[in-house]
Amino acid sequence: MEKGWSNAPVDSPSKTTKEIITSNVFTYFNLIFIVIAVLLIMVGAFRDLTFLPVIICNTLIGIIQEIRSKKVLDNLSVLNAPKATVMRDGKFQTIPAEQAVLDDVVKFQAGNQICADASVIDGEVQVNESLLTGESDEITKKPGDTLMSGSFVVSGSCLGRLEQVGADSYISKLTLEAKATKEGEQSEMIRSLNKLVQVVGFLIIPIGIVLFVQQYLLGDSSIKTSMQAMVAAIIGMIPEGLYLLASVALVVSVMRLAQKKVLVHDMKCIETLARVNVLCVDKTGTITENTMKVHDVVSLEPYEKEELPPLKELLGDFAHAMSKDNITMAAMQEYFTQGSGQVATSVTSFSSAFKYSSATFGTVSYVLGAPEFVLRNDYETYKETIESYGSEGYRVLVFGRYEGTPDGKALTESVIPYGLVLLANPIRKEAWETFQYFADQGVDIKVISGDNPVTVSKVASQAGIANADNYIDASQLKTPDDIKRAVLKYTVFGRVTPDQKRQFVRALKEAGKTVAMTGDGVNDVLALKDADCSIAMASGSDAAAQASQLVLLESNFSCMPSVVLEGRRVVNNIERSASLFLVKNIFSFLLSLFSMAFMITYPLEPSQISMVAMFTIGIPAFLLAMEPNKKMIEGHFLTNVLLKALPAGLTDVLIVGFLTVFGQTFGLSNEEISTAATLLLAIVGLMILFKISKPMNVFRWIVWGGMVAGLLFCVIFLKDLFGIGVMTRKCCMTLIIFAIATEPLLRYISQIVAGARKRVLRKYEKRLDKKYPTRSKIKKER
């Protein structure tokens, strides 16, 4: 450890406290605000520094929330950190994988992810290196072969000596390369906010300079007035609280999920899961408990014709020759305690690709596995018997004598079937309620399992999954086109191979679906990596847990609805609150252009913008963003936000622009115009706040009423601080007339924008149908 030969990861799973503080303090917009503050101090406009407390509070809130979230996640991550079973002081002990060191002897078994580069010194395993090479084949590793970090053990067990650890390991080098060439993938919401921030950040500098020059040099305004106008316009255009609101809301969601024992590896999955419309689940570990019991053994005719030891003894010899590396074999060893005393000369562990395991005793080889894969051409002979047990919900395995030498690959010789082993998984108590919730939310369930489709269908029906009787045997799906058609048509898929699971997920995504995948085994890893949102059960394999974006630490599938609701709450509330922020940005941008085009003085001061923004945007946006929101998410984030904000932004600029021209024409002073414009902005802001808060409830009435009271208090008692001047009768009458005009103007603009939105959505639907022909065909069939 002192020499640096530990297996410490090259990328920290979370930011350090220093990185959190730095990322929140040293931002582009904070730099802009500092420059603005310095300029205002230089011209003596101290009253217009009212935006600074808001900016400081924003920054502090962001830092505090992220640090709190970091502590919660770090504690939770320790519980789910990858482990390694190493030999120390002559005995095996389990330690965090990052504490393994060079030359450690590590025990690897099915479900384990290889934590560092190692060489096999004893035993034999089948390894999947798809996360490194993209190839999904199972590769047999024997003594002397190399185990690559990042790959995972599919079956078998072995001892390996660590040869490259930490930054020297293969997976660490790949990670460093990836970090050097590619930024982390972001959710649609954060991506949209980034685009918005970049555009605004690019525009504010030239607009600010042009506006100052126009006001000071061409408009005969004083340097102080020109500076105030420029600052007011820039502050109005900066969405200073929007990005913070989104970040804080996501961080709070991560903390809420952590309290429910849900570990979030990737924050973007909170939003993605809220948009999911297809959920792919495995039978074992998701619909059923992650335990299995042998229910009975049924002998078949070929066994009864031969003089052999009792069938349970043969199965006992077989079970105890195998390693207990999956729940099936653990159940077998628990049930078949007696054997005939035979010792296996060779074994092959269960293969998820070929769905059998084998043991050879002298010259006789036995296999145990899925009937269709073991019996192959002879399956039809026993189909009725097998499916009769399958229809009762049992998992059926065939045990028989193999007429060849098994090598872990596809069987080629015939199998003489001796008996059927009936296994059962208890269905999770909460399964019915959970799947009913997803049905109510319009989320399609696809059950994808390696078991017999009849068995899976029966279990799915018992769990309350709609259309569970609509099933297919995936071994019949030979081509990609077969899979594309079947994945949209059927609900239950049996006899699915790991690679087919991945193809199902890809086919659903190609059909325009947002796909979530749950899993707990190594055979789920490929599909989990390809899904839009991946969820793993902590009771399953290490590889599945590390490959997933969400880990259910208590393996409790019933908490899934609360995870979806958390995502919907975040996205819907941020979408709603973001529209409030964009109203100010659209208004300030267009009013700046209006002022420059018509050579008029920018009518608002920074302190006035700050007051209106605080009570119609900032405070209500944060309060509403924390409220429950179960509404399904539709459309694209940025499009939705812009279309919601556009009517109010246009109303603001038209009403304030005409008020300014009207006031100058009829002799109102600049102070009166500024005050009237501020009050008009407040009125429109409260109208929009009321509109987006519908349907109103007690909390929303309190928020809205509180914002009205806050504005009135500032206008009456803090008018000097916020630049609210005395209004003459002429100014009051002008304000009343324009205030009355705001409601119909906002209503008509909203109707025009809504009509345009419908036309855009129709075009978008047509583009989707053209891009995904299968989607269009399914819609026509329905």
Secondary structure, 3 states (H helix, E strand, C coil): CCCCCECCCCCCCCCCHHHHHHHHHCCHHHHHHHHHHHHHHHCCCHHHHHHHHHHHHHHHHHHHHHHHHHHHHHHHHHHHCCEEEEEECCEEEEEEHHHCECCCEEEEECCCECCCEEEEEEEEEEEECHHHHCCCCEEEECCCCEECCCCEEEEEEEEEEEEECHHHCHHHHHHHHHHHHCCCCCCHHHHHHHHHHHHHHHHHHHHHHHHHHHHHHHCCCCHHHHHHHHHHHHHHHCCCCHHHHHHHHHHHHHHHHHHCCEEECCCHHHHHHHHCCEEEECHHHHHECCCCEEEEEEECHHHHHCCCCCHHHHHHHHHHHCCCCCHHHHHHHHHCCCCCCCCCCEEEEEECCCCEEEEEECCEEEEEECHHHHHHHHHHHHHHHHHHHHCCCCEEEEEEEECCCCCCCCCCCCEEEEEEEEEECCECCCHHHHHHHHHHCCCEEEEECCCCHHHHHHHHHHCCCCCCCCEEEHHHCCCHHHHHHHHHHCCEEECCCHHHHHHHHHHHHHCCCCEEEEECCHHHHHHHHHCCEEEEECCCCHHHHHHCCEEECCCCHHHHHHHHHHHHHHHHHHHHHHHHHHHHHHHHHHHHHHHHHHCCCCCCCHHHHHHHHHHHHHHHHHHHHCCCCCCCCCCCHHHHHHHHHHHHHHHHHHHHHHHHHHHHHCCCCHHHHHHHHHHHHHHHHHHHHHHHHCCCCHHHHHHHHHHHHHHHHHHHHCCCCCCCCCCCHHHHHHHHHHHHHHHHHHHHHHHHHHHHHHHHHHHHHHHHHHHCHHHHHHHHHC
